[in-house]
């Protein structure tokens, strides 16, 4: 499998929906980016691991004196590194019904363990020695050119959850954005056809 090495660029909260955030990943040259939707609980986990988390009053209030201590995933990754010779990496492999999927791979044996991409990215933050990749075909179709000075991020329509698609469709119709509404409806219909045989 051909892979593109990724960099974690941060998490941005959506302006019109406080429960949804976007994880931003880029290639090493920062020419293209991949945007992964996450919920507020997952964003909180990313915030715990950000460089500025120690200054974040909400986190200090939530954890008190424990804010500076090692979290369980970091401790477990240290134990795994100490006790085994595993050489792990995380590979974002595909997107299904608005949810990016990934695998944790033992690079020595090729053994893989499926996870949601959000958890895979968190693992790479918990242990800086675990590299993050995207499968090359996924990267080709899902990444977009990176625009550093532009506010917001572009998100491919197939990476939106069903709930986000429905909300966006309602807003597009309300704002008379019929071309956008058409594309959103087509994606909802496509997903509906895929689930009928289940």
CORDARA-V175833 format. One record per residue. N is the residue number from 1. D_CENTER is the distance of its C-alpha to the mean C-alpha in whole Angstrom. Layout:
BEGIN
N/D_CENTER  N/D_CENTER
END
This chain:
BEGIN
1/20  2/20  3/17  4/15  5/15  6/12  7/12  8/9  9/11  10/10  11/9  12/11  13/13  14/14  15/17  16/19  17/17  18/16  19/15  20/11  21/9  22/7  23/5  24/7  25/8  26/11  27/14  28/17  29/19  30/17  31/18  32/15  33/11  34/8  35/6  36/4  37/6  38/6  39/10  40/12  41/13  42/9  43/10  44/13  45/12  46/10  47/14  48/16  49/15  50/15  51/18  52/20  53/19  54/23  55/24  56/22  57/25  58/23  59/21  60/25  61/26  62/24  63/25  64/28  65/29  66/26  67/24  68/25  69/25  70/22  71/20  72/20  73/17  74/19  75/22  76/21  77/20  78/23  79/25  80/24  81/24  82/28  83/29  84/28  85/27  86/24  87/22  88/18  89/15  90/12  91/12  92/9  93/12  94/12  95/11  96/13  97/14  98/11  99/9  100/7  101/9  102/10  103/13  104/14  105/17  106/21  107/22  108/25  109/26  110/23  111/22  112/19  113/17  114/14  115/11  116/8  117/6  118/4  119/8  120/8  121/7  122/9  123/12  124/12  125/12  126/15  127/17  128/17  129/19  130/16  131/15  132/11  133/12  134/11  135/14  136/16  137/17  138/13  139/13  140/17  141/16  142/12  143/12  144/15  145/17  146/16  147/18  148/19  149/21  150/20  151/19  152/15  153/13  154/13  155/11  156/13  157/15  158/14  159/10  160/12  161/13  162/16  163/17  164/15  165/17  166/21  167/20  168/20  169/23  170/25  171/24  172/25  173/28  174/29  175/29  176/31  177/28  178/29  179/27  180/24  181/25  182/26  183/23  184/21  185/24  186/24  187/20  188/21  189/24  190/23  191/21  192/24  193/26  194/23  195/24  196/27  197/28  198/27
END
